[in-house]
Amino acid sequence: MIIEVENVSFRYAHSPEPSLRGISMAVRKGEFVGIVGPSGSGKSTFCLTLNGIIPHSIKGEFRGNVYVDGLNTREHSVATLSTRVGLVLQNPDAQLFNMTVEDEVAFALENLGIEREEMERRIRWTLKLVGLWAKRHEFPPNLSGGEKQRLAIASVLVMKPKVLVLDEPTAQLDPLGRKEVLSLIALLNREEKITVILVEHNTEYLLEYADRIIVFDNGRILMEGKPEEVFENVEVLENIGVRIPARIKISYELKRMGLTDKIIFDRERIVEVLRWAYQRRKS
Ligand SMILES: Nc1ncnc2c1ncn2[C@@H]1O[C@H](COP(=O)(O)OP(=O)(O)OP(=O)(O)O)[C@@H](O)[C@H]1O
Protein backbone atom coordinates (compact mmCIF):
# COMPACT_ATOMS: atom_id res chain seq x y z
CA MET A 1 0.00 0.00 0.00
CA ILE A 2 1.37 3.40 -0.91
CA ILE A 3 -0.85 5.22 1.62
CA GLU A 4 -2.10 3.81 4.89
CA VAL A 5 -4.31 5.80 7.22
CA GLU A 6 -4.93 4.30 10.63
CA ASN A 7 -7.74 5.62 12.77
CA VAL A 8 -6.96 9.29 12.14
CA SER A 9 -8.81 11.99 14.03
CA PHE A 10 -8.11 15.70 13.96
CA ARG A 11 -9.51 18.69 15.79
CA TYR A 12 -8.32 22.15 14.72
CA ALA A 13 -7.03 24.23 17.64
CA HIS A 14 -9.85 26.45 18.94
CA SER A 15 -12.47 24.29 17.25
CA PRO A 16 -14.88 22.54 19.62
CA GLU A 17 -15.58 19.61 17.29
CA PRO A 18 -13.16 17.26 15.53
CA SER A 19 -13.10 17.59 11.71
CA LEU A 20 -11.90 14.00 11.19
CA ARG A 21 -13.29 11.21 13.35
CA GLY A 22 -11.44 7.93 13.09
CA ILE A 23 -10.57 7.66 9.40
CA SER A 24 -8.99 4.39 8.29
CA MET A 25 -8.24 3.63 4.67
CA ALA A 26 -5.45 2.50 2.38
CA VAL A 27 -4.54 3.25 -1.21
CA ARG A 28 -2.84 0.85 -3.60
CA LYS A 29 0.04 1.94 -5.80
CA GLY A 30 -1.34 3.22 -9.10
CA GLU A 31 -4.90 3.45 -7.84
CA PHE A 32 -7.23 6.34 -8.70
CA VAL A 33 -9.34 7.23 -5.68
CA GLY A 34 -12.14 9.80 -5.89
CA ILE A 35 -13.32 11.57 -2.74
CA VAL A 36 -16.78 13.08 -2.53
CA GLY A 37 -18.88 14.44 0.32
CA PRO A 38 -20.80 17.52 1.39
CA SER A 39 -19.17 20.80 2.28
CA GLY A 40 -17.52 20.67 5.70
CA SER A 41 -17.33 16.86 5.75
CA GLY A 42 -13.55 16.88 6.21
CA LYS A 43 -12.27 16.24 2.66
CA SER A 44 -9.77 19.12 2.65
CA THR A 45 -8.63 18.39 6.18
CA PHE A 46 -8.04 14.78 5.17
CA CYS A 47 -5.93 15.87 2.16
CA LEU A 48 -3.75 17.96 4.48
CA THR A 49 -2.93 14.89 6.57
CA LEU A 50 -1.51 13.09 3.53
CA ASN A 51 1.66 15.14 3.14
CA GLY A 52 2.14 16.04 6.79
CA ILE A 53 0.84 19.64 6.72
CA ILE A 54 -1.36 18.22 9.47
CA PRO A 55 0.13 17.75 12.08
CA HIS A 56 3.37 19.69 11.27
CA SER A 57 2.09 23.07 10.07
CA ILE A 58 -1.48 23.26 11.31
CA LYS A 59 -2.05 23.20 15.03
CA GLY A 60 -4.61 20.94 16.61
CA GLU A 61 -5.16 17.56 18.17
CA PHE A 62 -4.02 14.78 15.85
CA ARG A 63 -4.59 11.11 16.61
CA GLY A 64 -3.76 7.96 14.66
CA ASN A 65 -1.10 7.46 12.00
CA VAL A 66 -0.63 8.17 8.32
CA TYR A 67 2.02 6.24 6.37
CA VAL A 68 3.17 7.48 3.00
CA ASP A 69 5.31 5.06 1.05
CA GLY A 70 6.16 3.51 4.43
CA LEU A 71 7.03 6.81 6.14
CA ASN A 72 5.05 7.83 9.20
CA THR A 73 4.08 11.48 8.57
CA ARG A 74 4.65 12.28 12.26
CA GLU A 75 8.33 11.43 11.88
CA HIS A 76 9.16 13.18 8.60
CA SER A 77 9.07 16.81 7.50
CA VAL A 78 6.60 18.20 4.97
CA ALA A 79 9.60 18.80 2.66
CA THR A 80 10.54 15.10 2.72
CA LEU A 81 6.94 13.97 2.41
CA SER A 82 6.40 16.33 -0.56
CA THR A 83 8.82 14.29 -2.63
CA ARG A 84 6.41 11.35 -2.15
CA VAL A 85 3.03 13.10 -2.15
CA GLY A 86 2.32 16.18 -4.25
CA LEU A 87 -0.57 18.29 -3.00
CA VAL A 88 -2.53 20.53 -5.37
CA LEU A 89 -5.18 22.88 -4.00
CA GLN A 90 -8.25 24.60 -5.35
CA ASN A 91 -6.87 28.03 -6.11
CA PRO A 92 -3.91 28.01 -8.54
CA ASP A 93 -3.17 31.72 -7.92
CA ALA A 94 -2.33 30.99 -4.31
CA GLN A 95 0.25 28.41 -5.40
CA LEU A 96 2.16 30.40 -8.02
CA PHE A 97 4.62 33.15 -7.19
CA ASN A 98 7.54 33.09 -9.65
CA MET A 99 8.26 35.29 -12.66
CA THR A 100 8.16 32.62 -15.37
CA VAL A 101 6.52 29.26 -15.89
CA GLU A 102 9.94 27.62 -15.96
CA ASP A 103 11.07 29.30 -12.71
CA GLU A 104 7.89 28.18 -11.02
CA VAL A 105 8.72 24.55 -11.71
CA ALA A 106 12.46 25.00 -10.99
CA PHE A 107 11.67 26.61 -7.65
CA ALA A 108 10.26 23.38 -6.25
CA LEU A 109 13.55 21.61 -7.03
CA GLU A 110 15.92 24.18 -5.61
CA ASN A 111 16.16 22.79 -2.12
CA LEU A 112 16.44 19.17 -3.18
CA GLY A 113 20.13 19.40 -4.05
CA ILE A 114 19.65 18.06 -7.57
CA GLU A 115 22.35 18.58 -10.22
CA ARG A 116 21.80 21.27 -12.84
CA GLU A 117 21.52 18.81 -15.73
CA GLU A 118 19.05 16.57 -13.96
CA MET A 119 17.09 19.67 -12.97
CA GLU A 120 16.84 20.79 -16.57
CA ARG A 121 15.84 17.31 -17.69
CA ARG A 122 13.08 17.14 -15.10
CA ILE A 123 11.76 20.60 -15.88
CA ARG A 124 11.56 19.75 -19.59
CA TRP A 125 9.85 16.41 -18.89
CA THR A 126 7.31 18.01 -16.56
CA LEU A 127 6.45 21.00 -18.72
CA LYS A 128 6.03 18.76 -21.77
CA LEU A 129 3.86 16.36 -19.80
CA VAL A 130 1.46 19.10 -18.68
CA GLY A 131 1.54 20.78 -22.11
CA LEU A 132 3.25 24.03 -21.04
CA TRP A 133 6.68 23.64 -22.64
CA ALA A 134 5.89 26.24 -25.32
CA LYS A 135 4.84 28.69 -22.59
CA ARG A 136 7.91 28.22 -20.41
CA HIS A 137 8.99 31.89 -20.63
CA GLU A 138 5.57 33.34 -19.85
CA PHE A 139 4.54 35.24 -16.75
CA PRO A 140 2.29 32.83 -14.77
CA PRO A 141 -0.46 35.40 -13.99
CA ASN A 142 -0.97 35.77 -17.76
CA LEU A 143 -1.92 32.11 -18.20
CA SER A 144 -5.52 30.91 -18.42
CA GLY A 145 -7.11 29.27 -15.37
CA GLY A 146 -6.58 25.77 -16.75
CA GLU A 147 -2.96 26.54 -17.61
CA LYS A 148 -2.32 27.95 -14.14
CA GLN A 149 -3.67 24.85 -12.51
CA ARG A 150 -1.62 22.65 -14.89
CA LEU A 151 1.41 24.69 -13.83
CA ALA A 152 0.55 24.14 -10.16
CA ILE A 153 0.38 20.41 -10.95
CA ALA A 154 3.74 20.65 -12.77
CA SER A 155 5.40 22.28 -9.78
CA VAL A 156 4.58 19.28 -7.62
CA LEU A 157 5.10 16.70 -10.39
CA VAL A 158 8.66 17.86 -10.95
CA MET A 159 9.54 16.35 -7.56
CA LYS A 160 8.46 12.99 -9.01
CA PRO A 161 5.99 12.12 -6.29
CA LYS A 162 4.41 8.67 -6.42
CA VAL A 163 1.12 10.11 -5.23
CA LEU A 164 -0.80 13.17 -6.34
CA VAL A 165 -3.46 14.52 -3.98
CA LEU A 166 -5.73 17.10 -5.59
CA ASP A 167 -8.31 18.99 -3.55
CA GLU A 168 -11.01 20.28 -5.92
CA PRO A 169 -8.44 21.43 -8.48
CA THR A 170 -11.15 22.42 -10.98
CA ALA A 171 -13.49 24.29 -8.64
CA GLN A 172 -12.39 27.73 -9.82
CA LEU A 173 -11.96 26.97 -13.51
CA ASP A 174 -14.19 27.56 -16.52
CA PRO A 175 -15.48 24.47 -18.40
CA LEU A 176 -12.51 24.41 -20.79
CA GLY A 177 -9.97 24.74 -17.98
CA ARG A 178 -11.79 22.04 -16.07
CA LYS A 179 -11.60 19.70 -19.03
CA GLU A 180 -7.86 20.37 -19.53
CA VAL A 181 -7.06 19.65 -15.89
CA LEU A 182 -9.23 16.54 -15.62
CA SER A 183 -7.73 15.06 -18.81
CA LEU A 184 -4.25 15.72 -17.45
CA ILE A 185 -5.08 13.94 -14.19
CA ALA A 186 -6.43 10.91 -16.06
CA LEU A 187 -3.29 10.87 -18.22
CA LEU A 188 -0.94 11.05 -15.24
CA ASN A 189 -2.70 8.10 -13.67
CA ARG A 190 -2.95 5.97 -16.81
CA GLU A 191 0.30 6.73 -18.57
CA GLU A 192 2.66 7.73 -15.76
CA LYS A 193 1.11 5.32 -13.21
CA ILE A 194 0.89 8.04 -10.59
CA THR A 195 -1.44 7.22 -7.72
CA VAL A 196 -4.23 9.80 -7.66
CA ILE A 197 -6.42 10.92 -4.79
CA LEU A 198 -8.88 13.46 -6.12
CA VAL A 199 -11.55 15.46 -4.31
CA GLU A 200 -14.00 16.32 -7.08
CA HIS A 201 -17.68 17.21 -7.38
CA ASN A 202 -17.81 16.05 -11.00
CA THR A 203 -19.06 12.54 -10.33
CA GLU A 204 -19.51 11.86 -14.07
CA TYR A 205 -15.76 12.09 -14.38
CA LEU A 206 -15.17 9.95 -11.30
CA LEU A 207 -17.54 7.28 -12.62
CA GLU A 208 -15.43 7.18 -15.77
CA TYR A 209 -11.92 7.23 -14.31
CA ALA A 210 -11.82 6.41 -10.59
CA ASP A 211 -11.11 2.87 -9.41
CA ARG A 212 -12.72 3.59 -6.08
CA ILE A 213 -14.91 6.26 -4.48
CA ILE A 214 -14.76 7.27 -0.85
CA VAL A 215 -17.69 9.22 0.54
CA PHE A 216 -16.98 11.52 3.49
CA ASP A 217 -19.71 12.70 5.80
CA ASN A 218 -19.25 14.56 9.06
CA GLY A 219 -15.57 13.66 9.42
CA ARG A 220 -16.15 9.96 8.77
CA ILE A 221 -16.09 7.60 5.82
CA LEU A 222 -19.74 6.95 5.06
CA MET A 223 -19.10 4.42 2.32
CA GLU A 224 -16.47 3.31 -0.16
CA GLY A 225 -16.30 1.02 -3.12
CA LYS A 226 -16.24 0.84 -6.89
CA PRO A 227 -17.93 3.88 -8.49
CA GLU A 228 -20.84 1.71 -9.75
CA GLU A 229 -21.45 0.30 -6.28
CA VAL A 230 -21.23 3.64 -4.50
CA PHE A 231 -23.29 5.75 -6.91
CA GLU A 232 -26.05 3.17 -6.82
CA ASN A 233 -26.95 4.53 -3.36
CA VAL A 234 -28.81 7.38 -5.01
CA GLU A 235 -31.08 8.31 -2.10
CA VAL A 236 -28.39 8.26 0.61
CA LEU A 237 -26.03 10.33 -1.52
CA GLU A 238 -28.65 12.83 -2.63
CA ASN A 239 -29.67 13.26 1.00
CA ILE A 240 -26.20 14.39 1.98
CA GLY A 241 -25.83 16.51 -1.16
CA VAL A 242 -23.58 14.40 -3.40
CA ARG A 243 -24.35 14.79 -7.08
CA ILE A 244 -25.30 11.57 -8.87
CA PRO A 245 -23.87 11.03 -12.38
CA ALA A 246 -26.62 11.75 -14.95
CA ARG A 247 -26.77 8.29 -16.44
CA ILE A 248 -27.11 6.67 -13.05
CA LYS A 249 -29.84 9.13 -12.13
CA ILE A 250 -31.73 8.35 -15.34
CA SER A 251 -31.34 4.65 -14.80
CA TYR A 252 -32.49 5.03 -11.20
CA GLU A 253 -35.66 6.77 -12.39
CA LEU A 254 -36.24 4.00 -14.97
CA LYS A 255 -36.00 1.47 -12.18
CA ARG A 256 -38.44 3.44 -10.02
CA MET A 257 -40.86 3.48 -12.91
CA GLY A 258 -40.55 -0.29 -13.16
CA LEU A 259 -38.91 -0.18 -16.58
CA THR A 260 -35.78 -2.02 -15.45
CA ASP A 261 -35.15 -4.19 -12.42
CA LYS A 262 -31.71 -2.83 -11.64
CA ILE A 263 -29.65 0.31 -12.21
CA ILE A 264 -27.94 0.21 -15.60
CA PHE A 265 -24.55 1.81 -16.16
CA ASP A 266 -24.17 1.30 -19.86
CA ARG A 267 -25.23 4.30 -21.96
CA GLU A 268 -26.36 2.17 -24.93
CA ARG A 269 -28.47 -0.01 -22.70
CA ILE A 270 -30.17 3.03 -21.13
CA VAL A 271 -31.01 4.33 -24.60
CA GLU A 272 -32.41 0.88 -25.52
CA VAL A 273 -34.70 0.85 -22.48
CA LEU A 274 -35.88 4.39 -23.20
CA ARG A 275 -36.60 3.48 -26.82
CA TRP A 276 -38.49 0.39 -25.77
CA ALA A 277 -40.53 2.37 -23.20
CA TYR A 278 -41.32 5.01 -25.82
CA GLN A 279 -42.46 2.40 -28.36
CA ARG A 280 -44.62 0.72 -25.72
CA ARG A 281 -46.28 4.01 -24.83
CA LYS A 282 -47.02 4.76 -28.47
CA SER A 283 -48.61 1.41 -29.18
N1 LIG B 1 -8.45 26.14 9.79
C1 LIG B 1 -9.55 25.67 10.38
N2 LIG B 1 -9.81 25.95 11.68
C2 LIG B 1 -10.92 25.49 12.30
N3 LIG B 1 -11.83 24.69 11.69
C3 LIG B 1 -11.63 24.37 10.42
C4 LIG B 1 -10.49 24.84 9.68
N4 LIG B 1 -10.55 24.36 8.42
C5 LIG B 1 -11.69 23.62 8.37
N5 LIG B 1 -12.33 23.63 9.55
C6 LIG B 1 -13.58 22.92 9.89
O1 LIG B 1 -13.39 21.53 9.70
C7 LIG B 1 -14.55 20.92 9.13
C8 LIG B 1 -14.16 20.19 7.86
O2 LIG B 1 -13.75 21.15 6.89
P1 LIG B 1 -13.07 20.76 5.51
O3 LIG B 1 -12.66 22.04 4.85
O4 LIG B 1 -12.04 19.74 5.73
O5 LIG B 1 -14.32 20.11 4.74
P2 LIG B 1 -14.53 19.87 3.19
O6 LIG B 1 -15.29 18.60 3.08
O7 LIG B 1 -13.25 19.96 2.47
O8 LIG B 1 -15.47 21.08 2.76
P3 LIG B 1 -15.52 21.88 1.33
O9 LIG B 1 -16.11 20.94 0.32
O10 LIG B 1 -16.42 23.04 1.64
O11 LIG B 1 -14.12 22.30 1.00
C9 LIG B 1 -15.56 22.05 8.91
O12 LIG B 1 -16.46 22.04 9.98
C10 LIG B 1 -14.71 23.30 8.92
O13 LIG B 1 -15.43 24.39 9.42
The ligand as an ORCA input file, in Angstrom:
! r2SCAN-3c Opt
* xyz 0 1
  N      -8.447     26.138      9.788
  C      -9.548     25.668     10.380
  N      -9.808     25.950     11.683
  C     -10.917     25.486     12.299
  N     -11.830     24.694     11.693
  C     -11.633     24.370     10.416
  C     -10.486     24.836      9.683
  N     -10.551     24.362      8.423
  C     -11.686     23.619      8.366
  N     -12.328     23.630      9.549
  C     -13.580     22.920      9.887
  O     -13.393     21.532      9.702
  C     -14.551     20.922      9.126
  C     -14.158     20.188      7.856
  O     -13.749     21.148      6.891
  P     -13.069     20.764      5.509
  O     -12.656     22.040      4.849
  O     -12.041     19.739      5.733
  O     -14.316     20.113      4.744
  P     -14.528     19.865      3.185
  O     -15.286     18.597      3.085
  O     -13.248     19.962      2.474
  O     -15.467     21.077      2.757
  P     -15.516     21.882      1.327
  O     -16.114     20.941      0.324
  O     -16.417     23.038      1.643
  O     -14.124     22.301      0.999
  C     -15.560     22.045      8.907
  O     -16.456     22.039      9.978
  C     -14.706     23.296      8.923
  O     -15.433     24.385      9.420
*
